[in-house]
């Protein structure tokens, strides 16, 4: 394990080189969130006082988007899939194939170091932003909901990484993976609950989405926190989320084993 702790340490040092980029990303990432909150305020204002959209009051809707921002900050995959594809395309994995290190765990350590650095740099602006909306941020339903939320968020991080890793493995077969990554990102943005809560959709469409891994990337952890997933629904959701993590891990391993057979490095 020492070598992977060393990778995390080196990853943090390398990420700190781009700390201004992380700060700028955190600050400008709040702009669409502020716009979304403003739009929902106008929607609720047009409906009159005391109205709700689905099961959400205005305070509940704002709280939902604030929690989405928290989960996204903790779990988002930022450029890791591009970097993995570049390692394959440029032949940088050759140096790792000759060393006693697993490439998947190596990239996972770099992903974790990137998240830690981002949170350290973006903590102050995010904290100030949340302080402005602290009256809307609701506490967790109970202690069980908080513990389950933390567990679900950890599973979300693994699910997002393994799915991005498996997608990046396409670089073994195609020269440019950007189209596939953008398609995956588009589905994630809409079907994960990033754009709006999934339970305001028609019941049939909402249930259909639960047959995909996307709701478990953002929507499910937030629904756990606010108490919408409780009891047997909570246990069932965690088991399904863990199953998707295992499936994504299996897909990542399978794609690596098949892809490495096609890989060739020329030069020295």
Buried (B, 14 or more C-beta within 10 A) or exposed (E): EEEBEEBBEEBBEEBEEBBEEBBEBBEEBBEEBEEBBEEBEEEBEEEEEEEEBEEBBBBBBBBBBBBBBBBBBBBBBBEBBBBBBBBBBEEEBBEBEEEEBBBBEBBBBBBBBBBBBBBBBBEEBBEEBBEEBEEBBBEBBEEBBBEBBBBBBBBBBBBBBBBBBBBBBBBBEEEEBEEBBEEBBEEBBBBBBBEBBBBBBEEEEBEEBBEBBBBBBBBBBBBBBBBBBBEEEBEEBBEBBBEBBEBBBEBBBEBBEEBBEEBEEEEE
